[in-house]
């Protein structure tokens, strides 16, 4: 009697406990009704010791199993796909409902299952679309690489993958064509490449192009081997010759260029071969500013004004040092513009400085100028310095020649105004600690600018975006320790 009462009590407790643990789905249109048929019943149960019928069954559901399966596919950890509601399944349902902006109940329902199924379908479609887009992008990059490789740019392999060699080749092509330098493999670039027939303009043969190259080499313009293949070196030589000959510096081969170069070199006597001839043709350069700081100060002869930071005459010149970010800022220096344009067009990261060191001296010069300067730097990892003529009272607006130390050194020629910022040309230039670089920057009246470093021509661009002359020369330090050893500014009126 005692055993029987205990067994009956135990069964009652188990029945009550199981009823509490089992999912209680409301019999509504949104609820999933548990399937209690024999086929859907689990084998889990508790049977009285007497062996009589009345085992306690725990319900399984096909719909719950499907919810678990679909949630697991989406990355929500719903646990084993056994059709049994447990804490992991409820947590997964809650997480999904929160992510999708649904009412958070933690309970399965028909509408929830439909929502999950729709979400999976949408993601599959998006994945398929992305795969198609990726394939299209890869094909475009491969086509651009092929076009550039045929033009003798340095593309080791046509991989269809964007890499630094491809970016550099694109930038070189854009510079040579006078396009905005971005280094991006766009559909517009591919269209330009495919429609660009400048290499064989005027239907010149490979032999004709080789004659042009040889003619340039005979006149002292280094066009590389006379192999009939137009590459960056040949285009630079063509531009330089065309500029000296008073021609439009397009860098392209034409019948006119071919015919001119086939004549005797003495026929080119009208070409400006050196600075003296250039002065006689265009007027004398007038020296407006010359300072080597050998007097030990910067406050007179000429007078330099410090717009921000601290400067002193040491290390053989006008020196500033930026060790950490600054809280002060310089209105109108153009550094913010400079940073954004370099980041957008070249992918160059400027140092995260809150301000800059800036020094300026007033000097009125025309659009036809020449600037020579010597600079050196110390501890300039991830730093930058830029010099150039400025307009008005905005020290960073005008033409700027910037050296940026970021992974590898970069020398960049920019135009910065309040309305526009353009990278005109750029090239790699690696400077070591305390190395002095001699810069020679000349701009002609027609807007053609040439920049040499240590006697080698590195940058060339033609731009007339700034006119009306300039009001001064400025030095801006955006990271590291930089010294301006000397500077000379000349101009022709």
Secondary structure, 3 states (H helix, E strand, C coil): CHHHHHHHHHHHHHHHHHHHHCCCCCCCCCECCCECCHHHECCCCCCCCCCCCCCCCCEECHHHHHHHHHHHHCCCCCCCCCCCCCHHHHHHHHHHHHHHCCCCCCCCEHHHHHHHHHHHHHHHHHHHHHHHHHHHHHHHHHHHHHHHHHCCCCCCCCCCCCCHHHHHHHHHHHHHHCCCCCCCCCHHHHHHHHHCCHHHHHHCCHHHHHHHHHHHHHCCCCCCCCCCCCCHHHHHHHHHHHHHCCCCCCCCCCHHHHHHHHCCHHHHCCCCCCHHHHHHHHCCCEEEEEECCCCCCCCCCCCCEEEECCEEEECCEEEEEECCCCCCCCCCCCHHHHHHHHHHHHCCCCCCCCCCEEEEEEEEECCCEEEEEEEEEECCCCCEEEEEEEECCEEEEEEEEEEEECCCEEEEEEEECCCCEEEEEEEECCCCCCCEEEEEEEECCCCEEEEEECCEEEEEEECCCCCCCEEEEEEEECCEEEEEEEEEEEECC
